[in-house]
C-alpha cells in the first residue's frame, strides 16, 4: 500500500498544483490546510482519479475525506489496492 500511496501522493500534488518545495504532503495532511484544495482542485482530482484509476468518486465522498490518506483510501478500496 505504501508504494501505491507514494505514487498517488505525488500525482495528487501535481494535479492540484502544489509546489512540493513549499508544502510537504503526507497521508496525515489535512485537506483544509491545502490552499489549492478548492473547487477547481477537487474537480481536477476527480478527473485525475477517473482517468488514472478508472474510479468514479462522487463529490460527497471526496468532501467527507479529511486527509490525503482518506482520499487514497477511497481510491484504494475501489481498485483493490487497500488489501
Beta strands, then each sheet from edge to edge (+ up, - down):
end
